[in-house]
Amino acid sequence: MSTTITGTTATTSTYAADAMKQSVGMNKDDFLQLFMAQLQHQDPLSPQDPTEFLGQLAQLTQVEQAYNTSATLEKLLAAQDNSMALSSVALIGKQVAALGTQAAFDGTNPATLSYQMPATTASTTLKITNASGQTVRQVDLGSVTVGNGSYQWDGKDGQGNLLPAGAYNFGISGTDALGATQIATTYTTGKADGVWFANGTAYVTIGAVSVPFADVTTVKEA
């Protein structure tokens, strides 16, 4: 059994011509047929000057070429989305880190709050908030050196009560030796357990937290 493969150029050209006809009422082929009909029915004793008509045909051809370019870009973007979808699915079961301010607490095991401090701080504060924006825990981290760091949160509030499982927000800020405020870049970390898609964007789930695939910075074997 043989299979016929249609060239992408022809497919794109057909798509562009159809899109152009729907938008402006005709495409280059329709315009050319109109031109030939006018030539066939013109008065032979008073032929029309085809210059203006040919100029319009050239302009219409340029418009159709623009539609071809647009159609090609759409196909390239769709191919890129498909490639990103396949890549995101491959993350399931891996240990990942992504730009984000959320941490997933499973109700039992400590959650790792990862960050990168832009400068060494003399005093540093970690603040954890719930989904309603209420502060549930505030921790004095003291002096923090420049670079990557992490804090193991036991899932308890300031009174020592174990909080329910879910997604929590956190932020870390401090003051350096000159009194300037330094705000850490925070990361959502954990084991990727799923992927979902919305409006062409892939999201990786880490427990109760979802992060855009494009925000993933590191991937390791779990």
C-alpha positions as CSV (number, residue, x, y, z in Angstrom):
1,M,0.0,0.0,0.0
2,S,1.4,3.4,-0.9
3,T,0.9,6.6,0.9
4,T,0.9,10.0,-0.8
5,I,2.5,12.9,1.1
6,T,1.4,16.4,0.3
7,G,4.1,19.0,0.3
8,T,3.9,21.5,3.1
9,T,4.5,24.4,0.6
10,A,1.4,23.5,-1.4
11,T,-0.6,23.0,1.7
12,T,0.5,26.4,3.1
13,S,-0.2,28.1,-0.2
14,T,-3.7,26.6,-0.4
15,Y,-4.4,27.6,3.2
16,A,-3.2,31.2,2.5
17,A,-5.3,31.5,-0.7
18,D,-8.4,30.3,1.2
19,A,-7.8,32.7,4.1
20,M,-7.2,35.6,1.7
21,K,-10.4,34.8,-0.2
22,Q,-12.4,34.7,3.0
23,S,-10.9,38.0,4.1
24,V,-10.8,40.2,0.9
25,G,-13.3,38.3,-1.3
26,M,-10.9,36.9,-3.9
27,N,-7.4,35.6,-4.3
28,K,-4.8,35.9,-7.0
29,D,-6.3,33.1,-9.1
30,D,-9.8,34.8,-9.0
31,F,-8.2,38.1,-10.0
32,L,-6.4,36.4,-12.9
33,Q,-9.6,34.8,-14.2
34,L,-11.3,38.2,-14.1
35,F,-8.4,39.7,-16.0
36,M,-8.6,37.0,-18.7
37,A,-12.4,37.4,-19.0
38,Q,-12.0,41.2,-19.5
39,L,-9.4,40.6,-22.2
40,Q,-11.7,38.2,-24.0
41,H,-14.6,40.5,-24.0
42,Q,-12.9,43.8,-24.7
43,D,-13.7,45.8,-27.8
44,P,-11.0,44.8,-30.4
45,L,-11.3,48.3,-32.0
46,S,-10.7,50.0,-28.6
47,P,-8.5,47.6,-26.5
48,Q,-8.1,48.5,-22.8
49,D,-4.8,49.4,-21.3
50,P,-3.8,46.5,-19.2
51,T,-1.1,48.4,-17.2
52,E,-3.4,49.4,-14.3
53,F,-4.9,45.9,-14.2
54,L,-1.5,44.2,-14.1
55,G,-0.4,46.6,-11.4
56,Q,-3.4,45.6,-9.3
57,L,-2.5,41.9,-10.0
58,A,1.0,42.6,-8.7
59,Q,-0.3,44.2,-5.6
60,L,-2.7,41.3,-5.0
61,T,0.2,38.8,-5.4
62,Q,2.1,40.7,-2.7
63,V,-0.9,40.4,-0.4
64,E,-1.1,36.7,-1.0
65,Q,2.6,36.3,-0.3
66,A,2.0,38.0,3.0
67,Y,-0.8,35.5,3.7
68,N,1.7,32.7,2.8
69,T,4.2,34.1,5.3
70,S,1.6,34.3,8.0
71,A,0.4,30.8,7.4
72,T,4.0,29.5,7.5
73,L,4.6,31.2,10.8
74,E,1.4,29.7,12.3
75,K,2.5,26.2,11.3
76,L,6.0,26.8,12.8
77,L,4.4,28.0,16.0
78,A,2.1,25.0,16.1
79,A,5.1,22.7,15.6
80,Q,7.0,24.5,18.4
81,D,4.0,24.0,20.7
82,N,3.9,20.3,19.8
83,S,7.6,20.0,20.6
84,M,7.2,21.8,23.9
85,A,4.3,19.5,24.8
86,L,6.4,16.4,24.2
87,S,9.3,17.8,26.2
88,S,7.0,18.8,29.1
89,V,5.6,15.2,29.3
90,A,9.1,13.9,29.6
91,L,9.5,15.7,32.9
92,I,7.0,13.5,34.7
93,G,8.8,11.7,37.5
94,K,11.8,14.0,37.4
95,Q,13.0,16.4,40.1
96,V,12.5,19.9,38.8
97,A,13.0,23.5,39.8
98,A,11.1,26.4,38.2
99,L,10.9,30.1,38.7
100,G,8.0,30.7,41.2
101,T,6.9,31.8,44.6
102,Q,4.8,28.7,45.5
103,A,5.7,25.6,47.4
104,A,3.6,22.4,47.6
105,F,3.1,20.9,51.1
106,D,1.8,17.4,51.1
107,G,0.6,17.6,54.7
108,T,3.3,15.3,56.1
109,N,6.8,15.8,54.6
110,P,8.8,19.1,54.9
111,A,8.6,21.3,51.8
112,T,11.9,22.7,50.3
113,L,11.8,26.4,49.8
114,S,14.6,27.2,47.3
115,Y,16.0,30.6,46.6
116,Q,18.9,32.6,45.2
117,M,20.1,35.7,47.1
118,P,21.6,38.4,45.0
119,A,23.9,39.7,47.8
120,T,25.0,38.6,51.2
121,T,22.5,39.9,53.8
122,A,23.1,40.7,57.5
123,S,19.4,40.0,58.4
124,T,16.9,38.0,56.4
125,T,13.3,37.2,56.8
126,L,11.3,34.3,55.2
127,K,7.5,34.9,55.0
128,I,5.0,32.1,54.1
129,T,1.4,32.9,53.2
130,N,-1.6,30.8,52.4
131,A,-3.9,31.0,49.4
132,S,-5.8,33.9,51.0
133,G,-2.6,35.9,51.4
134,Q,-2.5,35.5,55.2
135,T,0.9,35.1,56.8
136,V,1.1,31.7,58.4
137,R,4.8,31.6,59.3
138,Q,7.6,34.1,59.5
139,V,11.1,32.9,60.0
140,D,14.3,34.9,60.9
141,L,17.0,33.4,58.7
142,G,19.7,35.7,60.1
143,S,22.7,36.3,57.8
144,V,22.4,34.7,54.4
145,T,25.3,34.5,51.9
146,V,25.0,35.4,48.3
147,G,23.9,32.6,45.9
148,N,21.7,29.6,46.1
149,G,20.1,28.4,49.4
150,S,17.1,26.5,50.7
151,Y,15.0,26.2,53.8
152,Q,13.1,23.1,55.0
153,W,9.7,24.1,56.1
154,D,8.0,21.6,58.3
155,G,4.5,22.7,57.3
156,K,3.7,24.3,60.6
157,D,2.5,27.9,61.4
158,G,4.0,30.3,63.9
159,Q,2.2,28.6,66.8
160,G,3.5,25.1,65.9
161,N,0.2,23.9,64.4
162,L,0.5,21.6,61.4
163,L,-1.2,23.2,58.4
164,P,-3.3,21.4,55.8
165,A,-1.8,20.1,52.5
166,G,-1.8,22.6,49.6
167,A,0.0,25.4,47.8
168,Y,1.7,28.1,49.9
169,N,3.5,31.2,48.7
170,F,6.8,32.3,50.1
171,G,9.2,35.2,49.8
172,I,12.6,36.0,51.2
173,S,14.1,39.5,51.7
174,G,16.9,40.9,53.7
175,T,19.2,43.9,54.3
176,D,22.8,43.9,53.4
177,A,25.7,45.5,55.3
178,L,25.0,48.9,53.6
179,G,21.4,48.8,54.6
180,A,20.1,48.1,51.1
181,T,17.1,45.8,50.7
182,Q,17.9,42.5,48.9
183,I,15.1,40.3,47.5
184,A,15.8,36.7,46.7
185,T,14.7,35.0,43.5
186,T,12.5,32.1,44.6
187,Y,11.9,28.7,43.0
188,T,9.2,26.1,43.1
189,T,10.9,22.7,43.5
190,G,9.7,19.1,43.7
191,K,8.9,16.0,41.8
192,A,6.9,16.6,38.6
193,D,3.8,14.4,38.7
194,G,1.7,15.6,35.8
195,V,1.3,18.0,32.8
196,W,-1.7,19.9,31.6
197,F,-2.2,22.4,28.7
198,A,-4.2,25.6,28.4
199,N,-4.3,28.0,25.5
200,G,-1.2,26.5,23.9
201,T,0.8,26.7,27.2
202,A,2.2,23.6,28.9
203,Y,2.1,23.5,32.7
204,V,4.0,21.1,35.0
205,T,2.3,20.1,38.2
206,I,4.3,19.6,41.4
207,G,1.9,18.4,44.0
208,A,-0.7,21.2,44.5
209,V,1.4,23.7,42.4
210,S,1.4,24.2,38.7
211,V,4.3,26.1,36.9
212,P,4.6,27.0,33.2
213,F,7.0,24.6,31.4
214,A,8.9,27.7,30.1
215,D,9.8,28.6,33.7
216,V,11.5,25.3,34.5
217,T,15.2,26.0,35.1
218,T,16.7,22.6,36.2
219,V,15.7,18.9,35.8
220,K,17.3,16.0,37.7
221,E,16.6,12.4,38.1
222,A,14.3,11.8,41.1
